[in-house]
């Protein structure tokens, strides 16, 4: 049977189309195998890297700008490939080798970023363009003009005091040869695909492949130079000789370029990942209670319920509320820290019998602190432990001040825009009263004046002269912090600043006039400001508390002489040791507290000398800060 001519033509077209599709399906994979697609540069890796960096909140600095290679002419491709090979050795950005926080801390120690050398204070009219609050720690960032030359880097801004700690504890490199082997392996892998496509050089291709496999096997079992097998030097020479021969041939540089790009991307991603991971683990370590201190607290609590100490509250009640005595208030959930504060104060006091210490803690640590301060004496001073969660406060106070909060520590970073090509940053560290401090007039309603001490200080001189200090109608006698002025925080604090030229102030050592506080209803002012910021819903409670605290004490701070307190022992490695003897109080503000292993070693001795070590629970829990 003969088909009509029209049907025969139609069937011919179908058969031709099917054969064309089959042929095309075979040619496309073959084109990829032969590297014909190499003329198109892939930007996928770079887009992915930028997106991940933006999403996780960490910014990658000083990355290599390898995208410029797309504009090179074919005649420059060989030179470009050689340049990429020379730059292949993976290194962390230089910023990561310098200063440091915060920083995200439960105590709002943001800080805890790297510790600047003191610089000239910029004039208050300098503009602050942006501010932000990060996590539990308050971080204020902004741009200024006219800032002095500084050595701060962005590592400090992003990773806090981890960067300084890392620099100070940098270990000697023990894998120098291993890294060199990895570098040679990267280069060999980059050249191998192009050499394998040259049939006339099959022997060189086999040698290159064999050397790559040999290096991969050695490096899979090796992490330090000491683990390298003998005769590794000769293997390295053979690898370099093979690579040199591979470089001598005219290759498709696009293929080598792409491979090197991939290797650089992978190396930078891995380095950035490990930096972020290390910074996270560092922050976790500085925020976590050491195992020995947790053991001490638990053992004391168990012992308290096993054999409760006699109740001395009634017999000491008159002394606790006697306004003619010197009353010190400490907010703390750390037994050793509060003990060091009290011990160092009474050791330098001429009249310890007139001193009364009120330790405000939470319900979790209340019973262990009660037993500790019952069993340990501090000359003739009286110590009262109060559970802030069990105080009989009015409902208005309980609504917003329901839990213990220590002094809010935070960092302020300023960015200079004088020279757009060079980014400079200056970071300062501050601490102010938390929302718990605004309970003072309510808790100590019979007292007219108290000295508030942070639990991360060490007292070196007699503090009795503070009680005779005339505050001149102010509420808070504090050491000023003129490295930061309120005008520089205008974007952060808003239009509520009355005097932009006034300095910020520091907690740590504060003489507080409670009578004047009540007269001005400072607690009500703080709660109103706090509620205003919370109603906006733009920031967490701790960040709003920092903002409200800075505004509440405007024009109400009486400046103390700078010799009263030396701050920065918890983050600044560069403090002048000569200034230590002049300071009445040493303030360990920052992440690196003296009771943790990450504390700055050369400062910890000032804190450890006031530890009470003659205690069975200290030995049982192996407490040895």
DABELJO-V96008 format. One record per residue. N is the residue number from 1. SS is DSSP state (hx for helix, st for strand, lp for the rest). PHI is phi in radians with two decimals (999 if undefined). OMEGA is omega in whole degrees, 0 to 359 (999 if undefined). Layout:
N&SS&PHI&OMEGA, N&SS&PHI&OMEGA
//
This chain:
1&lp&999&183, 2&lp&-1.69&180, 3&lp&-1.34&176, 4&lp&-1.05&182, 5&hx&-1.08&181, 6&hx&-1.09&181, 7&hx&-1.20&179, 8&hx&-1.09&179, 9&hx&-1.11&181, 10&hx&-1.09&180, 11&hx&-1.17&177, 12&hx&-1.13&178, 13&hx&-1.10&181, 14&hx&-1.12&181, 15&hx&-1.11&179, 16&hx&-1.15&180, 17&hx&-1.14&180, 18&hx&-1.11&179, 19&hx&-1.10&178, 20&hx&-1.13&179, 21&hx&-1.12&179, 22&hx&-1.08&180, 23&hx&-1.11&180, 24&hx&-1.13&180, 25&hx&-1.14&178, 26&hx&-1.50&184, 27&hx&-1.33&183, 28&hx&-1.10&176, 29&hx&-1.06&179, 30&hx&-1.11&178, 31&hx&-1.11&178, 32&hx&-1.18&179, 33&hx&-1.14&181, 34&lp&-1.44&176, 35&lp&1.39&181, 36&hx&-1.24&181, 37&hx&-1.51&188, 38&hx&-1.21&180, 39&hx&-1.25&179, 40&lp&-1.85&180, 41&lp&-1.39&180, 42&lp&-1.63&178, 43&lp&-1.89&184, 44&hx&-1.06&182, 45&hx&-1.07&183, 46&hx&-1.23&178, 47&hx&-1.11&180, 48&hx&-1.08&182, 49&hx&-1.10&182, 50&hx&-1.15&180, 51&hx&-1.15&180, 52&hx&-1.16&179, 53&hx&-1.11&181, 54&hx&-1.23&185, 55&hx&-1.32&183, 56&hx&-1.55&173, 57&lp&1.51&179, 58&lp&-1.77&181, 59&lp&-1.74&180, 60&lp&-1.66&185, 61&lp&-1.90&174, 62&lp&0.98&177, 63&lp&-1.29&181, 64&lp&-1.21&180, 65&lp&-1.63&185, 66&hx&-1.53&183, 67&hx&-1.21&182, 68&hx&-1.12&185, 69&hx&-1.16&182, 70&hx&-1.12&182, 71&hx&-1.66&181, 72&lp&-1.33&177, 73&lp&-1.36&181, 74&hx&-1.10&181, 75&hx&-1.18&181, 76&hx&-1.71&186, 77&hx&-1.12&180, 78&hx&-1.11&178, 79&hx&-1.08&180, 80&hx&-1.10&179, 81&hx&-1.10&178, 82&hx&-1.09&180, 83&hx&-1.13&178, 84&hx&-1.14&179, 85&hx&-1.12&179, 86&hx&-1.11&182, 87&lp&-1.59&187, 88&lp&-1.20&186, 89&lp&-0.98&186, 90&lp&-1.34&175, 91&lp&-2.40&174, 92&lp&-1.20&175, 93&lp&-0.99&183, 94&hx&-1.02&180, 95&hx&-1.03&185, 96&hx&-1.30&180, 97&hx&-1.65&181, 98&lp&-1.92&192, 99&lp&-1.09&189, 100&lp&-1.26&999, 101&lp&999&247, 102&lp&-1.73&124, 103&lp&2.08&170, 104&lp&-1.94&185, 105&lp&-2.23&174, 106&lp&-1.09&178, 107&lp&-1.53&182, 108&lp&1.06&178, 109&lp&-1.57&182, 110&lp&-1.43&181, 111&lp&-1.58&142, 112&lp&1.35&172, 113&lp&-1.63&183, 114&lp&-0.41&121, 115&lp&1.70&191, 116&lp&-1.30&169, 117&lp&-1.28&181, 118&lp&-0.98&181, 119&lp&-2.28&178, 120&lp&-1.13&180, 121&lp&-1.38&179, 122&lp&-1.20&180, 123&lp&-1.14&186, 124&lp&-1.14&180, 125&lp&-1.29&178, 126&lp&-1.06&188, 127&lp&-1.47&172, 128&lp&-1.87&189, 129&lp&-1.59&184, 130&lp&-2.63&177, 131&lp&-2.45&177, 132&lp&-2.75&177, 133&lp&-2.06&184, 134&st&-2.07&174, 135&lp&0.94&178, 136&lp&-1.35&183, 137&st&-1.81&179, 138&lp&-1.48&178, 139&st&-2.21&179, 140&st&-1.85&178, 141&st&-2.16&181, 142&st&-2.86&178, 143&st&-2.01&181, 144&st&-2.39&173, 145&lp&-1.95&176, 146&lp&1.46&179, 147&lp&-1.40&182, 148&lp&-1.13&178, 149&lp&-1.09&183, 150&lp&-2.33&182, 151&lp&-1.89&183, 152&lp&-1.28&180, 153&lp&-2.25&185, 154&hx&-1.26&175, 155&hx&-1.02&179, 156&hx&-1.06&184, 157&hx&-1.15&186, 158&hx&-1.53&189, 159&hx&-1.93&174, 160&lp&1.10&186, 161&lp&-1.22&176, 162&hx&-0.98&185, 163&hx&-1.13&179, 164&hx&-1.20&179, 165&hx&-1.05&181, 166&hx&-1.12&180, 167&hx&-1.17&182, 168&hx&-1.24&182, 169&lp&-1.86&181, 170&lp&-1.14&182, 171&lp&-1.61&178, 172&lp&-1.14&182, 173&lp&-1.15&181, 174&lp&-1.96&181, 175&lp&-2.28&182, 176&hx&-1.08&181, 177&hx&-1.21&179, 178&hx&-1.11&179, 179&hx&-1.15&178, 180&hx&-1.14&177, 181&hx&-1.11&179, 182&hx&-1.11&178, 183&hx&-1.08&179, 184&hx&-1.12&179, 185&hx&-1.15&177, 186&hx&-1.04&181, 187&hx&-1.13&179, 188&hx&-1.09&178, 189&hx&-1.12&180, 190&hx&-1.18&183, 191&hx&-1.50&188, 192&hx&-1.03&181, 193&hx&-1.00&181, 194&hx&-1.28&179, 195&hx&-1.16&182, 196&hx&-1.14&180, 197&lp&-1.51&181, 198&lp&-1.79&183, 199&hx&-1.02&183, 200&hx&-1.27&183, 201&hx&-2.14&181, 202&hx&-1.13&180, 203&hx&-1.11&178, 204&hx&-1.13&178, 205&hx&-1.08&179, 206&hx&-1.15&178, 207&hx&-1.09&180, 208&hx&-1.12&179, 209&hx&-1.11&180, 210&hx&-1.11&179, 211&hx&-1.13&177, 212&hx&-1.08&179, 213&hx&-1.10&179, 214&hx&-1.12&180, 215&hx&-1.14&180, 216&hx&-1.09&180, 217&hx&-1.15&180, 218&hx&-1.17&184, 219&hx&-1.25&176, 220&lp&-1.21&182, 221&lp&-1.99&189, 222&lp&-2.29&175, 223&lp&-2.22&179, 224&lp&-2.27&180, 225&hx&-1.07&182, 226&hx&-1.15&182, 227&hx&-1.50&183, 228&lp&-1.20&178, 229&lp&-1.25&177, 230&lp&-1.17&180, 231&lp&1.13&180, 232&hx&-1.23&178, 233&hx&-1.09&180, 234&hx&-1.21&178, 235&hx&-1.14&179, 236&hx&-1.13&178, 237&hx&-1.12&179, 238&hx&-1.12&179, 239&hx&-1.09&181, 240&hx&-1.14&178, 241&hx&-1.16&179, 242&hx&-1.14&179, 243&hx&-1.10&179, 244&hx&-1.08&178, 245&hx&-1.16&179, 246&hx&-1.15&179, 247&hx&-1.20&185, 248&lp&-1.32&181, 249&lp&-1.59&176, 250&lp&-1.39&185, 251&lp&-2.09&172, 252&lp&-1.35&187, 253&hx&-1.13&178, 254&hx&-1.08&180, 255&hx&-1.19&178, 256&hx&-1.11&180, 257&hx&-1.05&181, 258&hx&-1.11&181, 259&hx&-1.11&179, 260&hx&-1.14&176, 261&hx&-1.03&180, 262&hx&-1.06&180, 263&hx&-1.14&178, 264&hx&-1.10&179, 265&hx&-1.03&181, 266&hx&-1.07&181, 267&hx&-1.14&180, 268&hx&-1.16&178, 269&hx&-1.07&180, 270&hx&-1.15&179, 271&hx&-1.11&179, 272&hx&-1.12&179, 273&hx&-1.08&181, 274&hx&-1.19&177, 275&hx&-1.12&180, 276&hx&-1.13&179, 277&hx&-1.12&179, 278&hx&-1.12&179, 279&hx&-1.11&178, 280&hx&-1.12&180, 281&hx&-1.13&176, 282&hx&-1.10&179, 283&hx&-1.09&178, 284&hx&-1.11&181, 285&hx&-1.17&183, 286&hx&-1.33&180, 287&hx&-1.63&184, 288&lp&-1.56&177, 289&lp&-1.18&178, 290&lp&-0.97&183, 291&hx&-1.00&181, 292&hx&-1.14&179, 293&hx&-1.23&176, 294&hx&-1.12&177, 295&hx&-1.05&181, 296&hx&-1.05&180, 297&hx&-1.11&181, 298&hx&-1.16&180, 299&hx&-1.12&178, 300&hx&-1.15&180, 301&hx&-1.14&178, 302&hx&-1.09&180, 303&hx&-1.15&179, 304&hx&-1.07&181, 305&hx&-1.35&177, 306&hx&-1.27&179, 307&lp&-2.47&184, 308&lp&-1.05&177, 309&lp&-1.27&179, 310&lp&-1.10&180, 311&lp&-1.39&181, 312&lp&-1.93&184, 313&hx&-1.10&183, 314&hx&-1.16&182, 315&hx&-1.21&182, 316&hx&-1.76&186, 317&hx&-1.02&181, 318&hx&-1.13&180, 319&hx&-1.23&181, 320&hx&-1.09&184, 321&lp&-1.95&181, 322&lp&-1.35&184, 323&lp&-1.24&180, 324&lp&-1.44&180, 325&lp&-1.63&180, 326&st&-1.61&185, 327&st&-1.84&178, 328&st&-1.99&180, 329&st&-2.05&180, 330&st&-2.25&172, 331&st&-1.65&185, 332&lp&-2.81&169, 333&lp&-2.10&183, 334&lp&-2.11&185, 335&hx&-1.11&183, 336&hx&-1.15&182, 337&hx&-1.11&180, 338&hx&-1.15&178, 339&hx&-1.15&179, 340&hx&-1.14&179, 341&hx&-1.05&182, 342&hx&-1.17&183, 343&hx&-1.11&180, 344&hx&-1.19&179, 345&hx&-1.24&183, 346&hx&-1.26&180, 347&hx&-1.14&180, 348&lp&-1.82&182, 349&lp&-1.59&178, 350&lp&-1.48&182, 351&lp&-2.35&183, 352&hx&-1.21&180, 353&hx&-1.17&179, 354&hx&-1.66&184, 355&st&-1.79&177, 356&st&-2.23&180, 357&st&-1.92&178, 358&st&-1.96&180, 359&st&-1.72&179, 360&st&-1.70&183, 361&st&-2.32&179, 362&lp&-1.74&182, 363&lp&-1.13&182, 364&lp&-1.17&184, 365&lp&-1.87&186, 366&hx&-1.08&186, 367&hx&-1.25&178, 368&hx&-1.16&177, 369&hx&-1.19&179, 370&hx&-1.02&181, 371&hx&-1.21&181, 372&hx&-1.05&184, 373&hx&-1.34&172, 374&hx&-1.36&184, 375&hx&-1.48&180, 376&lp&-2.02&181, 377&lp&-1.84&181, 378&lp&-2.21&186, 379&lp&0.91&183, 380&lp&-1.86&181, 381&lp&-1.33&177, 382&st&-1.73&181, 383&st&-2.19&176, 384&st&-2.00&178, 385&st&-1.85&181, 386&st&-2.11&174, 387&st&-1.60&185, 388&hx&-1.13&180, 389&hx&-1.39&182, 390&hx&-1.88&180, 391&lp&-1.30&181, 392&lp&-1.53&181, 393&lp&-1.81&177, 394&lp&-1.23&186, 395&hx&-1.10&180, 396&hx&-1.11&179, 397&hx&-1.24&183, 398&hx&-1.14&183, 399&hx&-1.10&185, 400&hx&-2.00&185, 401&lp&-2.12&191, 402&lp&-1.52&184, 403&lp&-2.42&181, 404&lp&-1.23&174, 405&lp&-2.41&179, 406&lp&-1.42&180, 407&lp&-0.95&181, 408&st&-1.41&178, 409&st&-1.84&182, 410&st&-2.69&181, 411&st&-2.08&178, 412&st&-2.16&181, 413&st&-2.00&178, 414&st&-1.96&179, 415&st&-1.95&178, 416&st&-1.47&177, 417&lp&-2.08&178, 418&lp&-1.07&182, 419&lp&-2.15&184, 420&lp&-0.98&182, 421&lp&-1.31&181, 422&lp&-2.16&181, 423&lp&-1.62&179, 424&st&-2.05&177, 425&st&-2.39&176, 426&st&-2.19&183, 427&st&-2.09&178, 428&st&-2.12&185, 429&st&-2.15&184, 430&st&-2.33&172, 431&st&-2.55&180, 432&st&-2.34&180, 433&lp&-1.10&174, 434&lp&-1.60&180, 435&hx&-1.15&179, 436&hx&-1.17&181, 437&hx&-1.15&182, 438&hx&-1.42&171, 439&hx&-1.56&187, 440&hx&-0.92&181, 441&hx&-1.11&180, 442&hx&-1.34&182, 443&hx&-1.26&184, 444&lp&-1.86&187, 445&lp&-1.25&180, 446&lp&-1.65&184, 447&lp&-1.66&180, 448&lp&-1.84&183, 449&st&-2.66&177, 450&st&-2.42&171, 451&st&-1.88&181, 452&st&-1.70&180, 453&st&-2.06&171, 454&lp&-1.27&183, 455&lp&-1.47&178, 456&lp&-1.94&179, 457&st&-2.09&171, 458&st&-2.29&181, 459&st&-1.59&182, 460&lp&-2.08&181, 461&lp&-2.46&178, 462&lp&-1.21&183, 463&lp&-1.71&186, 464&hx&-1.10&181, 465&hx&-1.18&178, 466&hx&-1.11&185, 467&hx&-1.27&178, 468&hx&-1.67&182, 469&lp&-1.32&177, 470&lp&-1.53&182, 471&lp&-1.44&176, 472&lp&0.96&177, 473&lp&1.43&178, 474&lp&-1.46&182, 475&lp&-1.78&191, 476&st&-2.18&172, 477&st&-1.55&187, 478&st&-2.50&174, 479&st&-1.32&180, 480&st&-1.34&180, 481&st&-2.21&188, 482&st&-1.40&171, 483&st&-1.18&176, 484&st&-2.28&177, 485&st&-1.98&188, 486&hx&-1.09&179, 487&hx&-1.09&178, 488&hx&-1.25&181, 489&hx&-1.91&186, 490&hx&-1.05&179, 491&hx&-1.13&182, 492&hx&-1.43&185, 493&hx&-1.61&180, 494&hx&1.49&184, 495&hx&-1.55&184, 496&hx&-1.49&182, 497&lp&-1.34&181, 498&lp&-1.52&180, 499&lp&-2.39&184, 500&lp&-1.15&181, 501&lp&-1.43&182, 502&lp&-1.25&182, 503&st&-1.43&169, 504&st&-1.26&181, 505&st&-2.31&185, 506&lp&-2.06&167, 507&lp&-1.42&183, 508&lp&2.21&175, 509&st&-2.39&183, 510&st&-2.44&172, 511&st&-1.70&189, 512&st&-2.06&176, 513&st&-1.57&184, 514&hx&-1.22&179, 515&hx&-1.11&177, 516&hx&-1.17&177, 517&hx&-1.02&181, 518&hx&-1.15&181, 519&hx&-1.07&181, 520&hx&-1.57&183, 521&lp&0.90&183, 522&hx&-1.16&178, 523&hx&-1.12&177, 524&hx&-1.11&177, 525&hx&-1.09&180, 526&hx&-1.08&182, 527&hx&-1.13&178, 528&hx&-1.15&179, 529&hx&-1.12&179, 530&hx&-1.08&182, 531&hx&-1.16&178, 532&hx&-1.06&181, 533&hx&-1.25&179, 534&hx&-1.21&181, 535&hx&-1.14&178, 536&hx&-1.24&177, 537&lp&1.19&184, 538&lp&-1.72&186, 539&lp&-2.64&179, 540&lp&-1.25&186, 541&hx&-1.07&184, 542&hx&-1.12&179, 543&hx&-1.15&177, 544&hx&-1.14&178, 545&hx&-1.14&177, 546&hx&-1.07&181, 547&hx&-1.08&181, 548&hx&-1.15&181, 549&hx&-1.19&178, 550&hx&-1.12&182, 551&hx&-1.40&185, 552&hx&-1.12&184, 553&lp&-1.71&177, 554&lp&-1.04&178, 555&lp&1.10&181, 556&lp&-2.12&181, 557&st&-1.89&175, 558&st&-1.66&185, 559&st&-1.26&172, 560&st&-1.59&177, 561&lp&-1.10&183, 562&hx&-1.07&181, 563&hx&-1.28&178, 564&hx&-1.20&185, 565&st&-2.58&174, 566&st&-1.95&183, 567&st&-1.77&173, 568&lp&1.81&184, 569&lp&-1.24&178, 570&lp&-1.77&178, 571&lp&-2.71&188, 572&lp&-1.84&179, 573&lp&-1.34&190, 574&lp&-1.81&180, 575&lp&-1.20&179, 576&lp&-1.34&182, 577&lp&-1.09&180, 578&hx&-1.10&180, 579&hx&-1.28&182, 580&hx&-1.14&183, 581&hx&-1.22&182, 582&hx&-1.46&186, 583&lp&-1.38&176, 584&lp&-1.31&183, 585&st&-2.37&173, 586&st&-1.81&186, 587&st&-1.93&181, 588&lp&-1.58&178, 589&lp&-1.28&184, 590&lp&2.22&182, 591&lp&-1.29&191, 592&lp&-1.55&181, 593&lp&-1.21&186, 594&lp&-1.24&182, 595&lp&-1.59&177, 596&lp&-1.98&183, 597&lp&-1.13&182, 598&lp&-1.47&177, 599&lp&-1.10&181, 600&lp&-1.19&189, 601&hx&-1.01&186, 602&hx&-1.26&178, 603&hx&-1.79&188, 604&hx&-1.12&180, 605&hx&-1.08&178, 606&hx&-1.15&180, 607&hx&-1.52&186, 608&hx&-1.18&183, 609&lp&-1.16&181, 610&lp&-1.85&175, 611&lp&-1.27&172, 612&lp&-1.66&187, 613&lp&-1.78&182, 614&lp&-1.39&182, 615&lp&-2.53&184, 616&hx&-1.12&180, 617&hx&-1.19&176, 618&hx&-1.10&179, 619&hx&-1.24&182, 620&hx&-1.09&182, 621&lp&-1.66&178, 622&lp&0.96&179, 623&lp&-1.45&180, 624&lp&-2.61&183, 625&lp&-1.05&999
//
